Amino acid sequence: HPLATPSLGPRAAMALSADARTITASAPGKVLLVGGYLVLHRPHHALIAGASARFHTTAEWEEPASSRASPAAGLAVRVTSPQFHSDTEFRLSATPPHVFEGEEPPSFIALAIRVALLAAGEAGAAAVAAAAGEGRRLRLTLRADNDFYSQLPFLRVAGEPVTADALKRVPPFQPPPTEAALAEAEASAAGAAAAAGSAGRDPAAAGGADGGPAIRKTGLGSSAALTVSLTAAFAVALGILPGEDAASNGPVGAAGKAWLMRCGQVSHGLAQGKVGSGFDVSAAVLGTQLYLRVSRDALADAMGAAGAALRPEATAAELSAGRAALAGPEATETRWWDLEAGPAGLPSCVDLLLADVSGGSSTPSMVRRIEAWRTEGDTQAALWEEVAAATRSAQRALAEVAEAEAAAGADGVAAALAYAAATTPDAWPRGLPAEEATAGASKLLERLAAASAALAAWRGLMRRMGNEAGVPIEPASQTALLEATQALPGVLAAAVPGAGGFDAIYVLCVRDPAVRAAVEACWLDFKGEGGQRVVPLLLTAEPDDLVSGGVRIAQGNPSV
């Protein structure tokens, strides 16, 4: 099982050698399809798609930059992000709690490194000491696929039209433009009068926030994907990732994923300063899945123990407790590690599309308001249970599509999809013309129609819950866009992902290039309130496979 507890005894893994100097670990983003808000509470499950968009961390050993070659001097580490013009250098102590000398890296990076070493225990300390004694420097390079960030600012500054072809031409790992450059481009597009106030301005010379990068996240869980990819690359480089070594190439194995899951949940939670649901970390480790969160109290205990162990003033007892929470005896592990991840049941005949919608919403504040609302009285509790039942029905209906697809055979699937791609769900129950119908194709169409109806019922209850709680889970501007999309042939469902809001929508449609192109064209042509723009992302869902999905190791550098 991908979450089986690995042995953290002697490792067969080896660190990067001269013959294998560069590896890259990558982790997928996430799209929470069905189960928003409920995912915070056991025993509710959430259907999560791992995204084809990935965060990449490349680990490479470099020759020493100085003569400070001794374990006591610490390991020289350089973390760079060419995409965001970031470069941090520091030394990492070989002894717990593995403090930094020099420039303190950002919290997500610092905690990912320190929690990984804490989880590895003596093996981690020995690996750092050995590399420091040889005087080597570890370089970690961070890159994110373009879909993690809106490309609308780049297209505007580049003077490119917002089209599907233009989006496909954006170079990989494209750095965002500066806020100043974006403001100037938007002013120019608005006309000479609007641009007069910024004439002669040099975007490169702008300072402060005005000159910073125009970063617009698309909600794919970039911090979780960063955490998991960085932890994996760092661990492989030092030879402390269970079951993996410098020659690894492909999906990380079960033991490595279990270790990365524990490290990622703890370090990401510490960096965020809260005990979240953890589904974004789970998606980064395993990919597409049906997810049941780890118990809140248990994860809080593990984070507390690890946090105590990472404090320089921590006692020896606290250090031991922190290690036990991450890598200790079986009894300690099972006390809190009750997270479950199973096959999502997402049919391969169904395609996922996601759109970046200009706008924005504050997910934490929305979650707090729903949490307060659902405990106000019996009426609210009853609607919450209706949402939960509809969520289960929608998840089950999609799984039944997958079962019908498996039973239909290749010809039956092809016939059913060709018919579904040319019609809307209300026509699917009627099935194919008699001369084209097979039992398998007809059953698949029935299941597709049932899934469409179940998803529509779930979406309606989510919208009602938002309206009653005063939370814009599906605001009116999104409803108009979703209804326009839902009316297209081949579309099973259109909805807002995760907690909802103004900034994204997704579509589940039959897997057909013409249907995908029609959805993208609808989005690009859509003109909403206040100049709302809808930009399709290029991603799709990872296969529904906990073994081959999720975090991967590859030889070399993805940018070369």
Rosetta blueprint (number, residue, H / E / L):
1 H L
2 P L
3 L L
4 A L
5 T L
6 P L
7 S L
8 L L
9 G L
10 P L
11 R L
12 A L
13 A L
14 M L
15 A L
16 L L
17 S L
18 A L
19 D L
20 A L
21 R L
22 T E
23 I E
24 T E
25 A E
26 S E
27 A E
28 P E
29 G E
30 K E
31 V E
32 L E
33 L E
34 V E
35 G L
36 G L
37 Y L
38 L H
39 V H
40 L H
41 H L
42 R L
43 P L
44 H L
45 H L
46 A E
47 L E
48 I E
49 A E
50 G E
51 A E
52 S E
53 A E
54 R E
55 F E
56 H E
57 T E
58 T E
59 A E
60 E E
61 W E
62 E E
63 E L
64 P L
65 A L
66 S L
67 S L
68 R L
69 A L
70 S L
71 P H
72 A H
73 A H
74 G L
75 L E
76 A E
77 V E
78 R E
79 V E
80 T E
81 S E
82 P H
83 Q H
84 F H
85 H L
86 S E
87 D E
88 T E
89 E E
90 F E
91 R E
92 L E
93 S L
94 A L
95 T L
96 P L
97 P L
98 H L
99 V L
100 F E
101 E E
102 G E
103 E L
104 E L
105 P L
106 P L
107 S H
108 F H
109 I H
110 A H
111 L H
112 A H
113 I H
114 R H
115 V H
116 A H
117 L H
118 L H
119 A H
120 A H
121 G L
122 E H
123 A H
124 G H
125 A H
126 A H
127 A H
128 V H
129 A H
130 A H
131 A H
132 A H
133 G H
134 E L
135 G L
136 R L
137 R E
138 L E
139 R E
140 L E
141 T E
142 L E
143 R E
144 A E
145 D L
146 N H
147 D H
148 F H
149 Y E
150 S L
151 Q L
152 L H
153 P H
154 F H
155 L H
156 R H
157 V H
158 A H
159 G L
160 E L
161 P L
162 V L
163 T L
164 A H
165 D H
166 A H
167 L H
168 K H
169 R H
170 V L
171 P L
172 P L
173 F L
174 Q L
175 P L
176 P L
177 P L
178 T E
179 E H
180 A H
181 A H
182 L H
183 A H
184 E H
185 A H
186 E H
187 A H
188 S H
189 A H
190 A H
191 G L
192 A H
193 A H
194 A H
195 A H
196 A H
197 G H
198 S H
199 A L
200 G L
201 R L
202 D L
203 P H
204 A H
205 A H
206 A L
207 G L
208 G H
209 A H
210 D H
211 G H
212 G L
213 P E
214 A L
215 I L
216 R L
217 K E
218 T L
219 G L
220 L L
221 G L
222 S H
223 S H
224 A H
225 A H
226 L H
227 T H
228 V H
229 S H
230 L H
231 T H
232 A H
233 A H
234 F H
235 A H
236 V H
237 A H
238 L H
239 G L
240 I L
241 L L
242 P L
243 G L
244 E L
245 D L
246 A L
247 A L
248 S L
249 N L
250 G E
251 P E
252 V L
253 G L
254 A H
255 A H
256 G H
257 K H
258 A H
259 W H
260 L H
261 M H
262 R H
263 C H
264 G H
265 Q H
266 V H
267 S H
268 H H
269 G H
270 L H
271 A H
272 Q H
273 G L
274 K L
275 V L
276 G L
277 S L
278 G L
279 F H
280 D H
281 V H
282 S H
283 A H
284 A H
285 V H
286 L H
287 G L
288 T L
289 Q E
290 L E
291 Y E
292 L E
293 R L
294 V L
295 S L
296 R H
297 D H
298 A H
299 L H
300 A H
301 D H
302 A H
303 M H
304 G H
305 A H
306 A H
307 G H
308 A H
309 A H
310 L L
311 R L
312 P L
313 E L
314 A L
315 T L
316 A H
317 A H
318 E H
319 L H
320 S H
321 A H
322 G H
323 R H
324 A H
325 A H
326 L H
327 A H
328 G L
329 P L
330 E H
331 A H
332 T H
333 E H
334 T H
335 R H
336 W H
337 W L
338 D L
339 L L
340 E E
341 A E
342 G E
343 P L
344 A L
345 G L
346 L L
347 P L
348 S L
349 C L
350 V E
351 D E
352 L E
353 L E
354 L E
355 A E
356 D E
357 V E
358 S L
359 G L
360 G L
361 S L
362 S L
363 T H
364 P H
365 S H
366 M H
367 V H
368 R H
369 R H
370 I H
371 E H
372 A H
373 W H
374 R L
375 T L
376 E L
377 G L
378 D H
379 T H
380 Q H
381 A H
382 A H
383 L H
384 W H
385 E H
386 E H
387 V H
388 A H
389 A H
390 A H
391 T H
392 R H
393 S H
394 A H
395 Q H
396 R H
397 A H
398 L H
399 A H
400 E H
401 V H
402 A H
403 E H
404 A H
405 E H
406 A H
407 A H
408 A H
409 G H
410 A H
411 D H
412 G H
413 V H
414 A H
415 A H
416 A H
417 L H
418 A H
419 Y H
420 A H
421 A H
422 A L
423 T L
424 T L
425 P H
426 D H
427 A H
428 W H
429 P H
430 R H
431 G L
432 L L
433 P L
434 A L
435 E L
436 E L
437 A L
438 T L
439 A H
440 G H
441 A H
442 S H
443 K H
444 L H
445 L H
446 E H
447 R H
448 L H
449 A H
450 A H
451 A H
452 S H
453 A H
454 A H
455 L H
456 A H
457 A H
458 W H
459 R H
460 G H
461 L H
462 M H
463 R H
464 R H
465 M H
466 G H
467 N H
468 E H
469 A H
470 G L
471 V L
472 P L
473 I L
474 E L
475 P L
476 A H
477 S H
478 Q H
479 T H
480 A H
481 L H
482 L H
483 E H
484 A H
485 T H
486 Q H
487 A L
488 L L
489 P L
490 G L
491 V E
492 L E
493 A E
494 A E
495 A E
496 V L
497 P L
498 G L
499 A L
500 G L
501 G L
502 F L
503 D L
504 A E
505 I E
506 Y E
507 V E
508 L E
509 C E
510 V E
511 R L
512 D L
513 P H
514 A H
515 V H
516 R H
517 A H
518 A H
519 V H
520 E H
521 A H
522 C H
523 W H
524 L H
525 D H
526 F L
527 K L
528 G L
529 E H
530 G H
531 G H
532 Q L
533 R L
534 V E
535 V E
536 P E
537 L L
538 L L
539 L L
540 T L
541 A E
542 E L
543 P L
544 D L
545 D L
546 L L
547 V L
548 S L
549 G L
550 G L
551 V L
552 R E
553 I E
554 A E
555 Q E
556 G L
557 N L
558 P L
559 S L
560 V L
